[in-house]
Amino acid sequence: MSTPNEQPETQPTAPGSPESPEPSEPSRPSSSEKQPENPLRGSRTSGVWVGTVGLGLLLVLLVVFIAQNTDTTTVRFLSFEGEAPVAVALLIAVAAGILLTATAGSLRILQLRRRTRKVTRG
C-alpha cells in the first residue's frame, strides 16, 4: 500500500521513443475563449478618415499660404531665369525635395530587399 505523498515509480524512457513525454507548448486560448474585441480599436476605415482629415487641414493651410504669398520674385537656376510668385517657387522647391527624398528612400528599400533575398535563398 502506498501513502498519498509517495510518487508512483516511472520507468525511464529513451529520448526518441514514442513513450517519451513531449515538451508542452504554451496553451493558447481557443476561439471560444478569446477576449471580446475592443469596439473602439483602430481600423482601416478610421485610418483613412484620419488621413483624409489631416490632408484636408494641410490643403487649407496650403491655400492660405498661397493667398498670402502672391508677390512676384525672380527665380534663377543655373542659366535659367524667370518670374514666379513666391508661393509657387517655394512649392516647387518643396516638391523637388520630396521627390529626391522619395527616390533615395525607394532605392534603399530595393537594396535591402535584394540583400534579404540573397540571404534567405542562400
C-alpha positions in Angstrom: 0.0 0.0 0.0 1.3 3.5 -0.8 0.8 6.6 1.1 -0.7 9.7 -0.6 2.6 11.6 -0.5 4.5 9.0 -2.5 5.1 9.5 -6.2 4.4 6.5 -8.4 7.5 5.0 -9.9 8.0 5.6 -13.6 10.3 3.7 -16.0 12.9 5.9 -17.7 12.3 6.0 -21.5 14.7 6.7 -24.4 14.6 10.2 -25.8 13.4 9.0 -29.2 10.8 6.6 -28.1 7.1 7.3 -28.6 6.5 7.0 -24.9 8.8 9.9 -24.0 6.9 12.9 -22.8 6.6 15.7 -25.3 7.5 19.2 -24.2 4.3 21.0 -23.5 3.6 24.1 -25.7 2.1 27.1 -24.0 -1.6 26.9 -24.0 -3.4 29.2 -26.4 -6.9 30.2 -25.8 -9.3 28.6 -28.2 -11.5 30.7 -30.4 -14.4 30.4 -27.9 -12.1 31.6 -25.1 -10.8 34.7 -26.8 -11.3 38.1 -25.1 -14.0 40.2 -26.7 -12.6 42.6 -29.2 -12.4 46.3 -28.2 -15.2 48.1 -30.1 -13.1 51.3 -30.1 -10.0 49.7 -31.7 -8.4 51.3 -34.8 -9.4 50.0 -38.2 -8.5 50.7 -41.8 -11.5 52.9 -42.1 -10.6 55.0 -39.1 -7.0 55.3 -40.5 -8.4 56.5 -43.9 -10.6 59.0 -42.0 -7.7 60.4 -40.0 -5.6 60.7 -43.2 -8.4 62.5 -45.1 -9.0 65.0 -42.3 -5.2 65.6 -42.0 -4.8 66.1 -45.7 -7.9 68.4 -45.7 -6.3 70.6 -43.0 -3.0 70.6 -44.9 -4.8 71.7 -48.1 -6.5 74.6 -46.2 -3.1 75.7 -44.8 -1.6 75.5 -48.3 -4.4 77.7 -49.8 -3.8 80.3 -47.1 0.0 80.2 -47.8 -0.5 80.7 -51.5 -3.1 83.5 -50.9 -0.6 85.4 -48.6 2.4 85.0 -50.8 1.4 86.3 -54.2 4.3 88.7 -54.6 6.4 88.0 -57.7 10.0 87.3 -57.4 12.9 86.5 -59.8 14.0 82.9 -59.8 17.4 81.9 -61.1 18.7 78.4 -61.5 22.0 77.8 -63.4 21.4 79.7 -66.6 17.6 79.8 -66.4 15.8 82.9 -65.1 12.2 83.6 -64.7 9.4 85.4 -62.7 7.1 83.4 -60.4 5.1 84.1 -57.3 6.9 83.4 -54.0 4.5 80.6 -53.0 4.8 78.8 -56.4 8.6 79.0 -56.2 8.6 77.6 -52.7 6.1 74.8 -53.5 8.2 73.7 -56.5 11.3 73.6 -54.3 9.4 71.5 -51.7 8.1 69.2 -54.3 11.6 68.7 -55.7 12.9 68.0 -52.2 10.2 65.4 -51.6 10.9 63.7 -54.9 14.6 63.5 -54.2 14.0 62.1 -50.7 11.4 59.5 -52.0 13.9 58.4 -54.7 16.7 57.9 -52.2 14.4 56.0 -49.8 13.0 53.8 -52.6 16.5 52.9 -53.7 17.5 52.0 -50.2 14.3 49.8 -49.8 15.1 48.0 -53.1 18.7 47.5 -51.9 17.6 45.9 -48.6 15.0 43.7 -50.4 17.7 42.3 -52.7 20.0 41.7 -49.7 17.4 39.8 -47.8 16.5 37.7 -50.9 20.2 36.7 -51.2 20.4 35.8 -47.5 17.2 33.7 -47.5 18.0 31.9 -50.7 21.4 31.1 -49.5 
